[in-house]
């Protein structure tokens, strides 16, 4: 039997880790160190400007501690345009072409009356809602990709819709958003 130098409890040989500390205390020390590191990252993050935060994300550093709300605030700042220039802004650098993809199910159960609308004409609210959700998701993902590469904007944005897995009402809709990520002056 041995005693843990940290908790002073008597432990068996297999319960002891390095430096006369039991394995439970070793785990607690590691967890406390991680909490301290996480707290320090959060403090440093909160002291950064939005521009510094964008650079941090683009550097590929750990972003697990960033809340979804903060990330959404940064995403809103990324400009998207179908044009090749941005009014009142000058492009400093073209970074790269970026894409975002999303796939949505388009089955007859989304809109039970879709067959009748096909036959008699009319609009399908369920299908329109799915298309709108797909577009919003793809553009949000495009902004996220822009943030990752350190861009301030995406120019020449293009949306391409493609039906997958058959022409019946049970197919899938794929939406690809693409554009050129740019850094502004």
C-alpha positions as CSV (number, residue, x, y, z in Angstrom):
1,X,0.0,0.0,0.0
2,X,1.0,3.6,-0.7
3,X,-0.3,7.0,0.2
4,X,-1.1,9.7,-2.4
5,X,1.0,12.8,-1.7
6,X,-1.9,14.9,-2.9
7,X,-5.1,13.6,-1.3
8,X,-3.3,11.6,1.5
9,X,-5.5,8.5,0.9
10,X,-4.1,5.0,1.0
11,X,-4.0,3.5,-2.4
12,X,-3.1,0.2,-3.9
13,X,-0.1,-0.2,-6.1
14,X,-2.1,-0.2,-9.4
15,X,-4.0,2.9,-8.3
16,X,-0.8,5.0,-8.1
17,X,0.5,7.1,-10.9
18,X,3.7,9.1,-11.3
19,X,5.3,11.3,-8.5
20,X,3.5,9.5,-5.7
21,X,0.1,10.8,-6.8
22,X,-2.9,8.5,-7.3
23,X,-4.4,8.3,-10.8
24,X,-7.6,10.1,-9.6
25,X,-5.6,13.1,-8.4
26,X,-3.6,13.0,-11.7
27,X,-6.8,13.2,-13.7
28,X,-8.1,16.1,-11.5
29,X,-4.9,18.0,-12.0
30,X,-5.1,17.6,-15.8
31,X,-8.7,18.7,-15.7
32,X,-7.9,21.7,-13.6
33,X,-5.1,22.7,-16.0
34,X,-7.4,22.4,-18.9
35,X,-10.0,24.6,-17.1
36,X,-7.3,27.2,-16.4
37,X,-6.1,27.1,-20.1
38,X,-9.7,27.4,-21.3
39,X,-10.4,30.3,-18.9
40,X,-7.3,32.1,-20.2
41,X,-8.3,31.5,-23.8
42,X,-11.8,33.0,-23.1
43,X,-10.3,36.0,-21.4
44,X,-7.9,36.6,-24.3
45,X,-10.7,36.1,-26.8
46,X,-12.9,38.6,-25.0
47,X,-10.1,41.2,-25.2
48,X,-9.7,40.9,-29.0
49,X,-11.3,43.1,-31.6
50,X,-13.5,41.6,-34.3
51,X,-10.6,41.9,-36.8
52,X,-8.3,40.0,-34.4
53,X,-11.0,37.4,-33.8
54,X,-11.3,36.8,-37.5
55,X,-7.5,36.4,-37.8
56,X,-7.5,34.0,-34.9
57,X,-10.2,31.8,-36.6
58,X,-8.3,31.9,-39.9
59,X,-5.1,30.8,-38.2
60,X,-6.7,27.4,-37.5
61,X,-6.4,27.8,-33.7
62,X,-8.7,26.1,-31.3
63,X,-12.2,27.6,-31.6
64,X,-14.1,25.2,-29.4
65,X,-14.6,27.8,-26.7
66,X,-16.2,30.3,-29.0
67,X,-20.0,30.5,-28.5
68,X,-22.4,30.1,-31.4
69,X,-23.7,33.6,-30.8
70,X,-20.2,35.2,-31.1
71,X,-19.5,33.2,-34.2
72,X,-22.8,34.4,-35.7
73,X,-21.8,38.0,-34.9
74,X,-18.6,37.5,-36.9
75,X,-20.4,35.8,-39.8
76,X,-22.8,38.8,-40.2
77,X,-19.8,41.0,-41.0
78,X,-18.8,38.8,-44.0
79,X,-20.1,40.5,-47.1
80,X,-21.7,38.4,-49.8
81,X,-22.4,39.7,-53.3
82,X,-23.1,38.3,-56.8
83,X,-21.1,41.2,-58.2
84,X,-17.3,41.1,-58.9
85,X,-16.8,44.3,-56.8
86,X,-18.2,45.8,-53.7
87,X,-19.6,49.4,-53.7
88,X,-17.4,51.7,-51.7
89,X,-14.8,49.0,-50.9
90,X,-11.5,48.2,-52.5
91,X,-10.4,44.6,-52.8
92,X,-6.9,44.1,-51.4
93,X,-6.4,40.4,-52.2
94,X,-8.3,37.5,-53.8
95,X,-7.8,34.6,-51.5
96,X,-9.4,31.6,-53.1
97,X,-12.6,30.1,-54.5
98,X,-14.8,28.7,-51.7
99,X,-17.9,26.6,-51.8
100,X,-20.6,25.5,-49.4
101,X,-22.9,22.6,-50.0
102,X,-26.2,21.5,-48.4
103,X,-28.5,18.7,-49.3
104,X,-32.2,18.6,-48.4
105,X,-34.8,15.9,-48.8
106,X,-37.7,16.7,-51.2
107,X,-40.3,14.0,-50.7
108,X,-44.0,14.0,-51.3
109,X,-44.7,14.0,-47.6
110,X,-43.3,17.5,-47.3
111,X,-46.3,18.7,-49.1
112,X,-49.1,16.1,-49.3
113,X,-50.9,18.2,-52.0
114,X,-47.8,18.6,-54.2
115,X,-49.2,16.1,-56.8
116,X,-52.4,18.2,-57.0
117,X,-50.5,21.4,-57.4
118,X,-48.4,19.8,-60.2
119,X,-51.7,18.9,-62.0
120,X,-53.8,22.0,-61.3
121,X,-51.1,24.5,-60.8
122,X,-50.2,26.6,-57.8
123,X,-47.5,27.2,-55.4
124,X,-46.1,24.7,-52.9
125,X,-45.3,26.5,-49.6
126,X,-43.5,23.4,-48.2
127,X,-41.2,23.2,-51.2
128,X,-40.6,27.0,-51.2
129,X,-39.8,26.8,-47.5
130,X,-37.3,24.0,-48.2
131,X,-35.6,26.0,-50.9
132,X,-35.4,29.1,-48.7
133,X,-33.9,27.0,-45.8
134,X,-31.4,25.5,-48.2
135,X,-30.4,28.9,-49.6
136,X,-30.0,30.4,-46.1
137,X,-28.0,27.4,-44.9
138,X,-25.7,27.4,-47.9
139,X,-25.0,31.2,-47.6
140,X,-24.3,30.9,-43.9
141,X,-21.9,28.0,-44.6
142,X,-20.2,30.1,-47.3
143,X,-19.7,32.9,-44.8
144,X,-18.2,30.4,-42.4
145,X,-15.8,29.2,-45.1
146,X,-14.8,32.8,-45.8
147,X,-14.1,33.4,-42.1
148,X,-11.9,30.3,-42.0
149,X,-9.7,31.5,-44.9
150,X,-9.5,35.0,-43.4
151,X,-11.8,36.8,-45.9
152,X,-13.8,39.9,-45.4
153,X,-16.2,39.3,-48.3
154,X,-17.2,36.8,-51.0
155,X,-17.7,38.1,-54.5
156,X,-19.2,36.5,-57.6
157,X,-21.5,34.4,-55.4
158,X,-23.3,31.7,-57.4
159,X,-26.1,29.4,-56.3
160,X,-26.5,26.1,-58.2
161,X,-29.4,23.8,-57.5
162,X,-29.3,20.2,-58.5
163,X,-31.9,17.4,-58.0
164,X,-30.3,14.1,-56.8
165,X,-31.7,10.6,-56.8
166,X,-34.4,10.6,-59.3
167,X,-37.0,12.9,-60.8
168,X,-39.9,11.8,-58.7
169,X,-41.2,13.7,-55.7
170,X,-38.9,11.7,-53.4
171,X,-35.6,13.1,-54.6
172,X,-32.9,15.2,-52.8
173,X,-32.1,18.8,-53.5
174,X,-28.5,19.8,-53.5
175,X,-27.5,23.4,-53.3
176,X,-24.0,24.6,-53.9
177,X,-23.0,28.2,-53.1
178,X,-19.7,29.3,-54.5
179,X,-17.7,32.5,-54.8
180,X,-14.3,34.1,-54.5
181,X,-13.1,34.9,-51.0
182,X,-11.5,38.3,-50.8
183,X,-9.8,40.5,-48.3
184,X,-10.8,44.2,-48.3
185,X,-8.5,47.2,-47.8
